[in-house]
Amino acid sequence: MGNIPRMLFLLVLIAVPVVVYGTSMGLPERVATHFGPGGVANGFMSRGGYVAFMLAMTTLLPLFVVAMTGFVPRVAISQIKIANREHWLSPARRAETLGWLMSHACWLGIVISLFLGGMHLLLARANGLSPPRLDETQFFVLLGAFLVMLAAWMVTMALHFRRAL
């Protein structure tokens, strides 16, 4: 089970930037990147700047989150703040706990990557219209799904460490 989240994270970490890059060539030179009420575009970037920004965000942000949640605890055990800390980080359980944190971090990285990829696809679709207009319904559905997944991730973390076996 521990390797599945890691493999999926790596797959998503490769696939989402590939999709972003592959679907960015059809964007206009001046890309609408910010939208106000009614989905009206009110902020723009150059296509090159937007592509570079999205490629960085879809790779570096998930990597940073996974590193901070999954790798850093391995080198800074004293900094880990979890319920029942003594139980979960006892020598007998430490490796299993750190493995669980890494797997859980990978799931969060997947959620973040997919959200950012979804945002890119919404922006690409919006920029295909003249004038550019963001579909607010789709945006709020995507945002709602992201927030539900983020809440589920946090609840799972809290419930996992709440119990002392």
N, C-alpha and C positions, 0 to 999 in steps of 0.2 A: 504493500500500500504506500510506503514511503517514497518509492521511486516514481510512482504514477504522477503525483503532483509536480515533481521536479521535471519529468519528461514533458508533461503538458506545458509547464511554464516555459521551458526552452522552445518548444514548438510554437507557442503563442508569441514568444519574444522574437522569433524569426518571422513568423507569418504576418503579424500585424504591420511591422515596418515595410515588408514587401508589398502588402496591399496598399499602404499609404503611398509608397513610391509609385507603384504601378497605376494608381488612380489619380495621381497628381499631375500627370503630363497633360491631361485635358482641362486643367484649371486655367482660368484667364491669367494674364500677366499681373493683374491687380486683383488679389483674392480677398473677398469679404470674409473677415475672421471674427467679427463681433457684431452682435445683433441686438437691437433694442426691442421695445414693445411692438407686438404685431409681427415680429420676425424681420423687421426692417434693418438692413445692413447699416452700421454706423462706425465701423472700424475696418481698416484694410491693411494688408501686407503685400509685399512683392511675392510672386509665386516661389522664387528661390528661397526667400526668407521663411515663408510658411512651411515649405517642404523640409528645410533644415530644422526648423523648430519642432515640427511634428515627428520627424525621425528621431530627434533627440528625446522628446517627451515619451515616445512609445518604446524607447529602449532604456534610457537612463533612469527615468522615474521608477518604473517597475523594478529595475535592478537595484536601485537605491533602497527602495522599500523592502525588498527581499533581503538585502544585505543587512539592513538595520534590524530587521525582525528575526532573521534566520542565522546570519553569520556572526554578528557582533556579540550576541549572548555567549557564543562559544569562547570568545577571548576575554569577555568582561562579565564573568559569572556573577560577580558581586553587584553588578548594576541591574540584574534582572529583577523586575518587580512583578511578581505573580502571587496569587493567593496560595497559602500552604507551601510557601517557598522552601522551607526546610525539608518537607516531605518530598516534593517534586525534584529538588536538586540534591538530594542525598546521593552519595556515591553509587548506591544500587540502582537509582532511577535516572541519574543525570543524563546518560547517553540517550535513553529513550525520550526523555523530556526535550532535549535539544533537537532530536530528530523530529519530534512532533512539531516543535516551533518552526523548524525549517519547512516541513510539509505545509503547515498552516500559512507560513509566509509566502510560499509559492502560490497557494490559492489566492491570496490577496494580490499578488503580482499579476495573476491571470485576470482577475476582475478589473484591475486598473488598466491593463493593456487592452482588454476588450472594450472597456468604456471609451478610452481614447481613440481606438480604432472606429468605434461607432460614431463618435463625435466628428472624426474626419469624414466619414461617409456622409453624415448629415450636412457638413460644410460643403463637400464636393457637390452634393445634390442642390444645395441652396445656390451655389455659384453657377450652376447650369441654367438658372432662371435669369431673365432680364426684366427688371433689375433683380439682383440677388435677394432671396427671401428665405429665411429659415422656417421650416415647418415646426412650429412651436409644440404641436401635439406630439410629434415624434421625439422632439428634444426632451419634453417632460416625461415621456414613457422611458426613454433611455436613462435619464437622470434618476427617475424613480426606481428603475431596475438596479442601477448602480447603488443607490442608497439602501435598498432592501438587501442586496448582497453584502454590502459593507456592514450593515447591522447584523446580519446572520453570522458574518465572520467574527464580529466582536462578541456576540452572544455565545458562539461556539467556544471561543477562547475563554470567556469568563466561566462557562459551565464546566469546561474541561478541567480547569485548575481549581475550581471551587471544591470539588470532591477530593478527599484524601482516601485513596484505596485502602 
